[in-house]
Amino acid sequence: MSNDKRVAVVPGSYDPVTKGHLDIIHRAAKLFDEVVVAVVNQSTTKNPPLFTIEERVAFIEEGLRDAGIDNARVEPFAELVVGFARRLGANAIVKGLRQISDFEYEMEMGHLNRGQEPDIESVFVMASPEFSFVSSSRTKELARFGGRLDALVSEPVAEALRERLARD
């Protein structure tokens, strides 16, 4: 891999992938030669993922195809994100920011990552206004109670959410 190639990793659980995630990925794809959408293959929270790693990867791949993003690929990972990025030859980790609390958390993570891998930059992309309130957890909550999902996720993701979370 050439040192001149700008490669970014866009990590997350993507449980499920939202239109906000895809917006950040699309914008990162304009800034970098190659984008690797890194899907964490183990829970970083107390709750296990709603969707399997294979389902999450498939939803993202479909979203990339639908958006015409041809310089991005999806890969699962289960290690420190900076180690994963280093292994891929990435020079940046891209994270989306919706609100101040996101910035505080991501700044802390960025400093920790820089301590591990000083040559990998943290790049923060502000959420587009229409996605500044969108989160996977809130999307699942809306789905659980029969809310409208069309502005938040693709139809295949919405359908899968409704199937998994429909209330009796």
C-alpha positions as CSV (number, residue, x, y, z in Angstrom):
1,M,0.0,0.0,0.0
2,S,1.4,3.4,-1.0
3,N,2.2,5.9,1.8
4,D,0.4,8.5,-0.3
5,K,-2.9,6.7,-0.1
6,R,-5.2,8.3,2.4
7,V,-7.1,5.5,4.2
8,A,-9.6,6.1,7.0
9,V,-11.4,3.7,9.3
10,V,-14.9,4.6,10.4
11,P,-15.6,2.4,13.4
12,G,-18.8,1.6,15.2
13,S,-21.3,-1.1,16.3
14,Y,-23.8,0.0,13.6
15,D,-26.6,-1.8,15.5
16,P,-28.3,-0.9,13.3
17,V,-26.7,1.4,10.7
18,T,-28.6,4.6,10.4
19,K,-28.9,7.3,7.7
20,G,-26.7,9.4,10.0
21,H,-24.0,6.7,9.9
22,L,-24.2,6.5,6.1
23,D,-24.0,10.3,5.8
24,I,-20.7,10.3,7.8
25,I,-19.3,7.4,5.8
26,H,-20.3,9.2,2.5
27,R,-18.6,12.4,3.6
28,A,-15.5,10.5,4.7
29,A,-15.4,8.8,1.3
30,K,-15.0,12.3,-0.2
31,L,-12.0,13.1,2.0
32,F,-10.1,9.8,1.8
33,D,-9.0,7.6,-1.0
34,E,-10.3,4.5,0.8
35,V,-12.7,4.1,3.7
36,V,-13.0,1.0,5.8
37,V,-16.3,0.8,7.7
38,A,-15.1,-1.1,10.8
39,V,-18.0,-3.0,12.5
40,V,-17.1,-4.0,16.1
41,N,-17.7,-7.7,16.5
42,Q,-18.1,-7.7,20.2
43,S,-20.3,-5.7,22.5
44,T,-18.7,-2.6,24.1
45,T,-21.8,-2.1,26.2
46,K,-23.7,-4.3,28.7
47,N,-26.3,-5.1,26.0
48,P,-25.5,-7.6,23.2
49,P,-26.2,-6.3,19.7
50,L,-29.7,-6.8,18.3
51,F,-28.3,-7.8,14.9
52,T,-25.5,-10.4,14.2
53,I,-22.3,-9.2,12.7
54,E,-23.2,-10.7,9.4
55,E,-26.5,-8.8,9.3
56,R,-24.9,-5.5,10.3
57,V,-22.2,-5.9,7.6
58,A,-24.9,-6.7,5.0
59,F,-27.0,-3.7,5.9
60,I,-24.0,-1.4,5.6
61,E,-22.9,-2.9,2.3
62,E,-26.4,-2.4,0.9
63,G,-26.4,1.2,2.1
64,L,-23.0,1.8,0.4
65,R,-24.3,0.4,-2.8
66,D,-27.5,2.4,-2.7
67,A,-25.5,5.6,-2.0
68,G,-23.0,4.8,-4.8
69,I,-20.0,4.9,-2.4
70,D,-17.5,2.9,-4.3
71,N,-14.3,3.6,-2.3
72,A,-15.6,2.1,0.9
73,R,-15.7,-1.5,2.2
74,V,-17.0,-3.1,5.3
75,E,-14.9,-5.2,7.7
76,P,-15.7,-6.6,11.1
77,F,-13.1,-6.2,13.9
78,A,-12.6,-7.3,17.5
79,E,-9.5,-5.5,18.7
80,L,-8.4,-2.0,19.6
81,V,-9.5,0.2,16.7
82,V,-6.0,1.8,16.4
83,G,-4.5,-1.7,16.1
84,F,-7.0,-2.5,13.4
85,A,-6.3,0.8,11.6
86,R,-2.5,0.2,11.8
87,R,-2.9,-3.3,10.4
88,L,-4.9,-1.8,7.4
89,G,-2.4,1.0,6.8
90,A,-4.9,3.6,7.7
91,N,-3.8,7.1,8.7
92,A,-7.1,8.3,10.2
93,I,-10.0,7.2,12.3
94,V,-13.2,9.2,11.4
95,K,-15.9,9.7,14.0
96,G,-19.2,11.5,13.6
97,L,-20.3,14.1,16.2
98,R,-23.9,14.9,16.9
99,Q,-23.7,16.8,20.2
100,I,-21.4,18.1,22.9
101,S,-21.4,14.8,24.8
102,D,-20.2,13.0,21.6
103,F,-17.3,15.4,21.4
104,E,-16.3,14.9,25.0
105,Y,-16.3,11.1,24.7
106,E,-14.6,11.1,21.3
107,M,-12.0,13.6,22.3
108,E,-11.1,11.3,25.2
109,M,-10.9,8.3,22.9
110,G,-8.9,10.3,20.4
111,H,-6.3,11.1,23.0
112,L,-6.1,7.5,24.1
113,N,-5.8,6.3,20.5
114,R,-3.1,8.9,19.8
115,G,-1.2,7.6,22.8
116,Q,-1.3,4.1,21.3
117,E,-0.6,5.1,17.7
118,P,0.7,8.7,17.3
119,D,0.6,8.4,13.4
120,I,-3.1,7.8,13.2
121,E,-5.2,10.9,13.4
122,S,-8.6,11.3,14.8
123,V,-10.9,13.2,12.4
124,F,-14.2,14.4,13.6
125,V,-17.1,15.1,11.2
126,M,-20.1,17.1,12.4
127,A,-23.4,15.4,11.8
128,S,-25.6,17.0,9.1
129,P,-28.4,18.9,10.8
130,E,-31.1,16.4,9.7
131,F,-29.2,13.6,11.4
132,S,-28.0,15.4,14.6
133,F,-30.6,13.6,16.7
134,V,-30.4,10.1,15.1
135,S,-28.9,7.3,17.1
136,S,-29.1,3.5,16.9
137,S,-30.5,3.2,20.4
138,R,-33.2,5.8,19.8
139,T,-34.1,4.2,16.5
140,K,-34.5,0.8,18.3
141,E,-36.7,2.5,20.9
142,L,-38.9,4.0,18.2
143,A,-39.2,0.6,16.4
144,R,-40.1,-1.1,19.7
145,F,-43.1,1.2,20.1
146,G,-44.1,1.3,16.4
147,G,-42.7,4.7,15.5
148,R,-42.0,5.9,12.0
149,L,-38.4,5.0,10.9
150,D,-38.2,6.2,7.3
151,A,-36.2,9.3,8.1
152,L,-33.7,7.3,10.3
153,V,-32.9,4.0,8.5
154,S,-33.3,2.3,5.1
155,E,-36.5,0.3,4.5
156,P,-34.7,-3.1,4.8
157,V,-33.3,-2.0,8.2
158,A,-36.7,-0.7,9.3
159,E,-38.3,-3.9,8.4
160,A,-35.8,-6.0,10.3
161,L,-36.2,-3.7,13.3
162,R,-40.0,-4.1,13.2
163,E,-39.7,-7.9,13.0
164,R,-37.2,-8.1,16.0
165,L,-38.8,-5.4,18.2
166,A,-42.5,-5.6,17.6
167,R,-44.4,-5.3,20.8
168,D,-47.1,-7.9,21.6
